[in-house]
Amino acid sequence: MISTTMDVMQLRQDLKDLLVKRLRMRELDPVSINDDDPLLKGPLGLDSIDVLELALAVEQAYGIQISDEHLEQGAFYSIAALAEFVQTGTVRAEGRGPGPDHGSG
């Protein structure tokens, strides 16, 4: 479970590293990515295909399921939003109980 500020900061950095590696953005230093910059059509220039690729990488790395609904609700708006989503998603996955989701995604 990710609970401390240090853990959240580390999660954000890990997500930046994952983004750069998975999307093969070798010219980009992960440290230069601002936590609140929009991922889609923001300074990084990601498109919807990039976000889907990142979603797959996050699913694999953190063992969580990402639905279209999560994408539409802004889970991938920024690194900060994505870290919050991953944090709550991993907490739910660790609990293995029924989550508040309404679908069977």
matplotlib code that plots the C-alpha trace (Angstrom):
import matplotlib.pyplot as plt

x = [0.0, 1.3, 0.7, 3.4, 4.4, 7.7, 5.9, 3.7, 6.7, 8.5, 5.4, 5.2, 8.8, 8.3, 5.4, 7.5, 10.2, 7.7, 6.2, 9.6, 10.7, 7.5, 6.9, 10.5, 11.0, 14.7, 15.3, 13.2, 14.5, 11.8, 12.7, 11.7, 8.1, 5.9, 3.5, 0.5, 1.2, -1.5, -0.4, -2.7, -2.0, 0.1, 3.8, 4.7, 2.7, 1.0, -1.9, -4.7, -2.6, 0.3, -2.2, -3.5, 0.1, 0.8, -2.4, -1.2, 2.2, 0.6, -1.7, 1.3, 3.5, 1.0, -1.4, -4.5, -7.3, -7.9, -11.3, -12.3, -14.3, -11.1, -9.6, -12.6, -12.7, -9.3, -7.1, -4.5, -4.9, -1.4, 1.3, -0.3, -3.7, -2.3, -0.4, -3.5, -5.4, -2.6, -2.5, -6.3, -6.3, -3.5, -5.2, -8.4, -6.5, -4.7, -8.0, -9.4, -12.9, -15.6, -14.7, -17.0, -17.0, -20.3, -19.1, -17.6, -14.7]
y = [0.0, 3.4, 5.8, 8.3, 11.4, 9.9, 6.8, 9.0, 11.0, 7.8, 6.4, 9.6, 9.2, 5.6, 6.4, 9.1, 6.5, 4.0, 6.5, 7.4, 3.8, 2.3, 5.1, 5.1, 8.8, 8.5, 12.2, 13.1, 13.2, 11.8, 14.4, 17.2, 16.0, 18.1, 16.2, 18.3, 18.7, 17.2, 13.9, 14.1, 16.9, 18.6, 19.5, 15.8, 15.6, 12.3, 11.1, 8.6, 5.7, 6.7, 6.9, 3.4, 2.1, 3.7, 2.2, -1.3, -0.6, 0.6, -2.5, -4.8, -3.0, -2.5, -5.4, -3.3, -3.2, 0.0, 0.4, 2.8, 4.5, 5.2, 6.8, 9.0, 10.0, 11.6, 9.0, 9.7, 13.5, 14.0, 12.1, 13.3, 12.0, 8.7, 8.2, 8.8, 6.3, 3.7, 4.2, 3.6, 0.8, -1.1, -0.6, -2.1, -4.9, -5.8, -5.9, -8.3, -7.4, -6.0, -2.4, 0.5, -0.2, -0.6, -2.6, -6.1, -4.7]
z = [0.0, -0.9, 2.0, 2.7, 0.8, 0.0, -1.5, -3.6, -4.8, -5.7, -7.4, -9.6, -10.5, -11.3, -13.6, -15.4, -15.9, -17.2, -19.6, -21.0, -21.3, -22.7, -25.2, -26.2, -25.5, -25.1, -25.7, -22.7, -19.1, -16.8, -14.2, -16.6, -16.7, -14.4, -12.2, -13.2, -17.0, -19.1, -20.7, -23.6, -26.1, -23.5, -23.5, -24.0, -27.2, -26.3, -28.4, -27.6, -28.8, -26.5, -23.6, -24.4, -24.5, -21.2, -19.7, -20.7, -19.2, -15.9, -15.8, -16.2, -13.8, -11.0, -11.5, -11.8, -14.4, -16.3, -18.0, -20.7, -17.9, -16.0, -19.1, -19.6, -16.0, -16.1, -14.5, -17.2, -17.1, -15.6, -13.7, -10.4, -11.4, -12.6, -9.4, -7.4, -9.6, -9.3, -5.5, -5.1, -7.7, -6.0, -2.6, -4.0, -5.7, -2.5, -0.6, -3.3, -2.1, -4.3, -5.3, -5.8, -9.6, -11.2, -14.2, -14.5, -16.5]

ax = plt.figure().add_subplot(projection="3d")
ax.plot(x, y, z, "-o")
ax.set_aspect("equal")
plt.show()
